[in-house]
């Protein structure tokens, strides 16, 4: 194709995807493309996909159909996890021109140069995930006050419900030196808060070939970032309970830059279901981690991922999960309804939980999450905490988060944008 003038991006899924989309945007802007909002007309549309749930797959198809109706002559490029897992399926979607797998997404401009609009099935540029190596550093910039900085990719775990290892490959990391370099760059650009992202952050320290490099650990990375001038806040996007060590918790409790906010996936409060999921811990370990965090940082926010309706989850198993979560001193839940994913071991587990039961359990835990969040906020009523306000004006309002992740909304004041403000809750 002849080089086009404009490009628009849309991201489905996780913070890691947001960081990579932002990097793809910068790559294309350097090549002369003008970035446009995804709702505007553009010559090229890039959709960075997720494939954690069925909804992400369906949403991708819906977005392509909308582009076709709005701008049928535009080029549509699909990348991300869904593109790596099911390239032929995506290539068959009418209107898709190019499918880029995990190893090719950062070579997007090279592929675009040879692209031509045809009625043929989309061109696929992908390889087997076992061949994917190397690490591409990514960070979001100019998109939001909080910047997502990718420091790790891939996963060596084989949870029975998860397709991410098939979509992103083996665990591999950036070097501490390069992460610090990127953090300093972001500080110079005026960024106040960095959210460290990855597929399995606690596994930080493996090189492109999956081997340990320089005996680096996530704690080593955190200590190095703590010295970067200008960055006022770091958050750990998510970390496995078996990898969030006592030493890391203790260190965060003494750090001024690392926020008292943890997001720790549980997935189930039933040891039976955790075993079927092939998780690497039991609920007793999870409870120990939460207890230590709250002992050292009583004000800390703790978020929890949990899956409902996993195969084999009986009413009793779900009650175990509910009771366990109810007993924990946590702040909020991210509740996911189990959905079948091709080529996962979970498909072999019986009995299958009916969809209506899955949905009812999801609703029950979302109600619990609401109560937990209300209680956590009320505990801090009357206290003063530091809030970093977002830079954008949203219908005359602005939002920000306290250090311990309580969302604050207030009438917009330009002088507070991207600034830390002491706030009475």
C-alpha positions in Angstrom: 0.0 0.0 0.0 1.0 3.6 -0.4 1.8 5.2 2.9 -1.4 6.6 4.4 -1.8 9.8 6.3 -3.8 8.8 9.4 -4.1 6.0 11.9 -6.5 5.2 14.7 -6.0 2.7 17.5 -8.4 0.7 19.7 -7.3 -1.4 22.7 -9.1 -4.4 24.2 -8.0 -6.0 27.5 -5.3 -5.3 30.0 -2.9 -2.6 31.0 -0.2 -4.4 29.2 -2.1 -4.0 25.9 -2.6 -0.3 26.6 1.2 0.2 27.0 1.9 -1.7 23.8 -0.8 0.2 21.8 0.8 3.5 22.9 4.2 2.2 21.7 2.7 1.2 18.3 1.2 4.6 18.0 4.6 6.3 18.6 6.2 3.9 16.0 3.7 4.9 13.4 3.8 8.6 14.2 7.5 8.5 13.6 6.8 7.1 10.2 4.7 10.1 9.3 1.2 8.9 10.3 -1.2 11.3 11.9 -2.9 9.8 15.0 -6.6 10.2 15.2 -9.3 9.3 17.6 -10.8 5.9 16.9 -14.3 7.4 16.4 -12.9 9.6 13.6 -12.3 8.6 10.0 -8.8 7.2 9.4 -6.9 5.5 6.6 -5.7 2.7 8.9 -7.4 1.2 12.0 -5.3 -0.9 14.4 -7.1 -3.1 16.9 -5.0 -4.5 19.7 -6.9 -7.5 20.9 -7.3 -9.5 24.1 -8.6 -13.1 24.3 -9.1 -13.7 27.9 -12.9 -13.9 27.5 -15.4 -14.6 24.7 -16.5 -11.0 24.9 -13.1 -9.7 23.7 -13.4 -12.0 20.6 -17.0 -10.8 19.9 -16.1 -7.2 20.5 -13.3 -7.4 18.0 -15.7 -8.6 15.3 -18.2 -5.9 16.2 -15.6 -3.2 15.9 -14.5 -4.4 12.4 -18.1 -4.3 11.2 -18.5 -0.7 12.5 -15.3 0.3 10.6 -16.6 -1.4 7.5 -19.9 0.6 7.6 -18.1 3.8 8.4 -15.1 3.6 6.2 -15.0 0.6 3.9 -11.8 1.7 2.0 -9.7 1.9 5.2 -7.2 -0.7 6.1 -7.9 -2.8 9.2 -5.1 -4.4 11.1 -5.6 -6.8 14.0 -2.9 -7.7 16.5 -2.6 -8.8 20.1 -3.5 -12.1 21.9 -6.5 -13.0 19.8 -4.4 -12.5 16.6 -1.8 -14.8 17.9 -4.2 -17.5 19.0 -6.6 -17.5 16.1 -5.0 -15.8 13.1 -7.0 -17.8 10.5 -10.3 -17.1 12.3 -9.5 -13.3 12.3 -8.3 -13.4 8.7 -11.7 -14.7 7.6 -13.5 -11.7 9.1 -14.7 -9.5 6.2 -12.9 -6.2 6.2 -9.7 -7.3 8.0 -6.6 -6.7 5.8 -3.7 -7.8 8.0 -3.2 -10.0 11.1 0.0 -9.6 13.1 1.1 -12.2 15.6 3.1 -11.7 18.8 6.5 -11.6 17.0 5.4 -9.1 14.3 3.3 -6.4 16.0 6.2 -4.1 16.6 7.2 -4.4 12.9 3.8 -3.0 11.9 5.1 -0.2 9.7 7.2 -2.6 7.5 4.1 -4.7 7.0 1.9 -1.8 6.1 4.2 -0.6 3.3 3.5 -3.8 1.3 -0.2 -3.9 2.1 -2.8 -3.6 -0.7 -6.6 -3.4 -0.4 -8.2 -6.6 -1.8 -11.3 -8.7 -1.3 -9.0 -11.7 -0.5 -8.7 -13.1 3.0 -6.4 -11.0 5.3 -2.6 -11.5 5.1 -1.3 -13.3 8.2 2.1 -12.6 9.6 2.6 -14.8 12.5 4.7 -17.7 13.8 4.4 -20.5 16.4 4.5 -19.0 19.9 7.4 -21.2 20.8 9.5 -19.2 18.4 8.7 -15.9 20.0 11.6 -14.5 22.0 13.1 -11.1 22.8 11.5 -8.3 24.8 9.9 -5.2 23.4 9.8 -2.4 26.0 6.5 -0.4 25.9 4.9 2.4 27.8 1.8 4.5 27.5 2.4 8.2 27.1 0.3 11.3 26.6 -2.8 9.1 27.0 -3.4 9.4 30.7 -1.9 10.7 33.9 -0.9 7.3 35.0 1.5 5.7 32.6 1.7 1.9 32.1 5.2 0.7 31.8 5.8 -2.9 30.5 8.7 -4.6 32.3 7.8 -8.3 31.7 6.0 -10.4 29.2 4.9 -14.0 28.8 4.3 -16.7 31.4 5.7 -20.1 32.3 2.7 -21.1 34.3 0.1 -23.4 32.8 -3.1 -22.6 34.6 -5.8 -24.8 33.2 -8.1 -22.0 32.2 -5.6 -19.6 30.6 -4.5 -19.0 27.0 -2.0 -16.3 27.7 1.1 -18.5 27.5 -0.1 -19.6 24.1 -0.6 -16.0 23.1 2.5 -14.4 24.6 5.1 -17.1 25.0 7.6 -17.8 27.7 8.3 -15.5 30.6 10.9 -12.9 29.7 11.8 -9.4 31.1 13.4 -6.1 30.4 16.7 -5.3 32.2 16.6 -3.2 35.3 18.9 -0.7 33.5 16.5 -0.2 30.6 13.4 0.0 32.9 15.1 2.7 34.9 16.1 4.5 31.7 12.4 4.5 30.6 11.3 5.7 34.0 13.7 8.6 33.8 12.4 9.5 30.3 8.8 9.4 31.6 9.8 11.6 34.6 11.3 14.2 32.2 8.0 14.2 30.3 6.2 15.2 33.4 4.7 11.8 34.4 4.0 11.5 38.1 2.8 7.9 38.4 4.0 4.7 36.8 2.0 1.4 36.8 4.4 -1.5 36.3 2.8 -4.0 34.0 3.5 -7.5 32.7 1.9 -10.9 32.4 3.5 -12.4 35.5 5.3 -9.5 37.1 6.6 -11.4 40.1 8.6 -13.6 37.7 10.7 -10.6 36.6 14.3 -11.4 35.9 14.2 -13.9 33.0 16.0 -13.0 29.8 14.8 -13.5 26.2 15.7 -17.2 26.3 13.8 -17.6 29.6 17.0 -17.9 31.7 17.6 -15.8 34.8 19.6 -12.6 34.0 22.0 -11.0 36.4 20.1 -12.7 39.3 17.7 -9.8 39.1 14.3 -10.0 40.9 11.2 -7.9 41.0 12.3 -6.5 44.4 15.7 -5.5 42.9 13.7 -3.7 40.2 11.5 -1.9 42.7 14.5 -0.7 44.7 16.2 0.6 41.6 13.0 2.5 40.5 12.6 4.0 44.0 15.7 6.2 43.3 14.4 7.8 40.1 13.8 11.5 40.6 10.5 13.0 39.5 8.3 9.9 39.7 6.2 10.3 42.7 4.2 7.1 42.6 4.6 3.5 41.5 1.9 0.8 41.5 2.3 -2.9 40.9 -0.5 -3.8 38.5 -0.9 -7.4 39.6 1.3 -10.0 41.2 0.8 -13.7 42.0 0.3 -14.6 45.7 3.2 -17.1 45.5 5.5 -14.5 44.1 4.7 -11.5 46.4 7.3 -12.3 49.0 7.3 -11.2 52.6 10.4 -9.3 51.8 8.7 -7.4 49.0 5.7 -6.5 51.2 8.0 -5.4 54.0 10.0 -3.2 51.6 6.9 -1.6 50.1 5.7 -0.7 53.6 8.9 1.5 54.0 8.9 3.1 50.5 7.5 6.6 49.8 7.2 5.9 46.1 5.6 2.5 46.0 1.9 2.9 46.8 0.1 0.9 49.6 -2.0 -0.8 46.9 -1.7 -4.4 45.8 -3.7 -6.4 43.2 -3.3 -10.1 43.9 -5.2 -12.7 41.9 -6.9 -15.4 43.9 -9.3 -17.0 41.3 -11.0 -19.2 43.8 -11.3 -19.5 47.6 -11.7 -23.3 47.3 -8.5 -25.3 47.5 -10.2 -28.0 45.4 -10.9 -25.6 42.6 -7.4 -24.0 42.9 -6.0 -27.5 42.3 -8.2 -28.0 39.2 -7.1 -24.6 38.0 -3.4 -25.6 38.4 -2.7 -22.6 40.6 0.5 -22.6 42.5 -0.8 -21.9 46.0 -3.6 -22.7 48.4 -5.9 -20.2 50.0 -4.0 -20.4 53.3 -1.0 -18.8 51.7 -3.2 -16.1 50.2 -4.7 -15.3 53.6 -1.1 -15.0 55.1 -0.1 -12.5 52.4 -3.2 -10.4 53.0 -2.7 -10.5 56.8 1.0 -9.4 56.5 0.0 -6.5 54.2 -2.6 -5.2 56.6 -0.4 -5.7 59.6 2.3 -3.5 58.1 0.0 -1.2 56.1 -3.5 -1.1 57.7 -4.5 1.6 55.2 -3.4 -0.5 52.1 -5.9 -1.3 49.4 -6.0 -4.9 48.2 -7.7 -5.9 45.0 -8.6 -9.5 44.1 -9.2 -11.3 40.8 -11.7 -14.2 41.1 -13.3 -16.5 38.5 -16.8 -17.9 39.1 -18.4 -20.9 37.4 -15.2 -22.8 36.8 -15.8 -26.5 35.8 -16.4 -28.6 38.8 -17.3 -25.6 41.0 -20.2 -26.9 43.2 -22.5 -24.7 45.3 -20.4 -25.7 48.3 -17.2 -24.7 46.5 -18.7 -21.3 45.6 -19.8 -20.8 49.2 -16.2 -21.6 50.3 -15.0 -18.8 47.9 -17.7 -16.3 49.1 -17.0 -17.0 52.8 -13.3 -16.8 52.3 -13.5 -13.5 50.5 -15.9 -12.2 53.0 -13.5 -13.0 55.8 -10.5 -11.3 54.1 -9.6 -7.7 54.8 -9.6 -6.8 51.1 -10.9 -3.7 49.3 -12.5 -4.7 46.0 -12.9 -7.6 43.6 -12.5 -8.0 39.8 -15.0 -10.8 39.1 -14.7 -12.8 35.9 -17.3 -15.3 34.7 -15.5 -18.5 33.4 -15.7 -18.9 29.7 -14.4 -21.9 27.7 -11.2 -21.3 25.8 -9.9 -23.6 23.1 -6.9 -25.8 23.8 -7.1 -25.4 27.6 -7.1 -28.3 30.1 -10.2 -26.9 31.8 -12.3 -28.2 28.9 -11.7 -31.7 30.2 -13.1 -31.0 33.6 -16.6 -31.9 34.5 -19.3 -31.1 35.4 -19.7 -27.9 33.4 -21.5 -25.1 35.4 -24.6 -23.8 33.6 -24.3 -20.3 32.3 -27.2 -18.9 34.4 -25.5 -20.2 37.5 -22.2 -18.6 36.5 -23.9 -15.3 36.0 -25.7 -15.5 39.3 -22.5 -16.2 41.1 -20.8 -13.3 39.3 -23.6 -11.0 40.5 -23.3 -12.3 44.1 -19.5 -11.5 44.2 -20.0 -8.1 42.5 -22.4 -7.2 45.3 -19.8 -8.3 47.8 -17.2 -6.2 46.1 -19.4 -3.1 46.3 -19.8 -3.7 50.1 -16.1 -4.2 50.5 -15.3 -1.0 48.6 -17.8 1.0 50.5 -16.5 -0.3 53.8 -12.8 0.4 52.9 -13.7 4.0 51.8 -15.7 4.6 55.0 -12.7 3.4 57.1 -10.8 6.4 55.8 -13.5 9.0 56.2 -12.2 12.0 58.0 -8.6 11.3 57.1 -6.4 13.2 54.7 -4.6 11.4 51.8 -2.7 12.5 48.7 -4.6 12.4 45.5 -3.2 12.5 41.9 -5.8 14.1 39.7 -6.2 13.1 36.1 -5.4 15.8 33.5 -8.6 15.7 31.5 -11.9 17.5 32.0 -14.8 15.1 32.0 -18.0 17.1 31.7 -16.8 19.7 34.2 -15.4 17.1 36.6 -12.1 15.6 37.3 -11.1 12.3 38.9 -8.0 11.1 40.8 -6.9 8.4 43.1 -5.5 8.5 46.6 -2.3 6.7 47.3 -4.3 3.7 48.5 -6.6 3.7 45.4 -9.7 5.5 46.6 -11.3 7.3 43.7 -12.0 10.9 44.2 -14.3 13.0 41.9 -14.5 16.9 42.2 -15.3 19.9 39.9 -12.6 20.4 37.4 -9.7 22.8 38.4 -7.0 23.2 35.7 -4.3 23.9 38.3 -4.9 20.4 39.9 -4.4 18.5 36.6 -1.6 15.9 37.0 -0.8 17.3 40.4 -0.7 15.7 43.9 -3.3 17.3 46.2 -3.8 16.6 49.9 -7.5 15.7 50.2 -9.8 15.2 53.1 -11.9 12.1 52.5 
